[in-house]
Amino acid sequence: MSAEDERLLAALVAYPTKTAAAKALGISRQTIYVKLRDEDIKAAYDEMRAAAIADAVDSLLNVAESAVAVLHTLANDTGVPAQTRVTAAGKLLDMALRAHELSDLSERLAALEREMA
């Protein structure tokens, strides 16, 4: 991979949009899309994006327990306005439901994969 391609990949990770990355590199947005048609560049870009997403998920998981504790505290604190308590309780219920649904889907998918193996 050329140094130019590596600069392209670095910019794609560093900037929030392809337009911003193109501007920083002094190229057109279309040039980025043309470059991403190259299988090696696309594979490297996909790998970098997957790593960035994994890092973000790890960060979220690290603070999730604290966030739930804050919502739990607010939902049970009679000193805060009722609307705040209701909102916090609703968020907790929504999160619990989503967690249950994801767990259920994960189990069902695993069962299907076992059947197909």
C-alpha positions in Angstrom: 0.0 0.0 0.0 1.4 3.4 -0.9 2.0 6.3 1.5 -0.8 8.1 -0.3 -3.2 5.3 0.5 -2.1 5.2 4.1 -2.7 9.0 4.4 -6.1 8.4 2.9 -7.0 5.8 5.5 -5.6 7.9 8.3 -7.8 10.8 7.2 -10.9 8.6 6.9 -10.5 7.5 10.5 -9.5 11.0 11.8 -12.3 13.0 10.3 -16.0 12.6 10.9 -17.0 12.5 7.2 -15.5 11.6 3.9 -16.1 15.2 2.8 -14.0 16.5 5.7 -11.3 13.8 5.0 -11.2 14.8 1.3 -10.9 18.5 2.2 -8.0 17.8 4.6 -6.2 15.8 1.9 -6.9 18.3 -0.8 -8.8 15.9 -3.0 -12.4 15.5 -4.0 -14.9 13.3 -2.2 -15.3 11.4 -5.4 -11.6 10.5 -5.4 -12.1 8.9 -2.0 -14.9 6.7 -3.4 -12.8 5.8 -6.3 -9.9 4.8 -4.0 -12.3 2.7 -1.8 -13.1 0.6 -4.9 -9.6 -0.9 -4.5 -10.1 -4.2 -2.6 -7.0 -3.8 -0.5 -7.8 -0.2 0.5 -11.4 -1.1 1.2 -10.4 -4.1 3.4 -8.0 -1.9 5.3 -10.6 0.8 5.8 -13.2 -1.8 6.9 -10.7 -3.2 9.4 -9.9 0.2 10.8 -13.6 1.1 11.1 -14.3 -2.2 12.9 -11.5 -1.5 15.3 -12.8 2.1 16.0 -16.3 0.8 16.6 -15.0 -1.9 18.9 -13.2 0.7 20.9 -16.3 2.9 21.1 -18.4 -0.1 22.3 -15.8 -0.9 24.9 -15.9 2.6 26.2 -19.7 2.5 26.4 -19.6 -0.8 28.2 -17.2 0.7 30.7 -19.6 3.5 31.6 -22.9 1.6 31.2 -23.0 0.4 34.8 -22.5 3.9 36.1 -25.2 5.2 33.9 -27.7 2.6 35.1 -26.8 3.5 38.7 -27.5 7.2 38.0 -30.8 6.4 36.5 -31.7 4.0 39.3 -30.8 6.7 41.9 -32.9 9.3 40.1 -35.9 7.0 39.7 -35.8 6.3 43.5 -35.0 9.8 44.8 -38.1 11.4 46.2 -36.3 14.7 46.3 -36.2 15.1 42.5 -39.2 16.2 40.5 -41.7 13.4 39.6 -41.2 13.9 35.9 -37.4 13.2 36.4 -38.2 10.1 38.3 -40.7 8.9 35.7 -38.2 9.6 32.9 -35.4 7.7 34.6 -37.7 4.8 35.4 -38.9 4.7 31.8 -35.3 4.6 30.5 -34.5 1.8 32.8 -37.5 -0.2 31.6 -36.6 0.5 28.0 -33.0 -0.7 28.5 -34.1 -3.8 30.4 -36.5 -4.7 27.5 -33.9 -4.1 24.9 -31.4 -6.2 26.8 -33.9 -9.0 27.1 -34.8 -8.9 23.4 -31.1 -8.9 22.4 -30.4 -11.8 24.7 -33.3 -13.7 23.3 -32.3 -13.1 19.7 -28.8 -14.1 20.5 -29.9 -17.4 22.0 -32.2 -18.1 19.1 -29.5 -17.3 16.6 -27.0 -19.6 18.4 -29.6 -22.4 18.3 -30.2 -21.9 14.6 -26.4 -21.9 13.9 -26.1 -25.2 15.9 -28.9 -26.7 13.9 -27.3 -25.7 10.6 -23.8 -27.0 11.6 
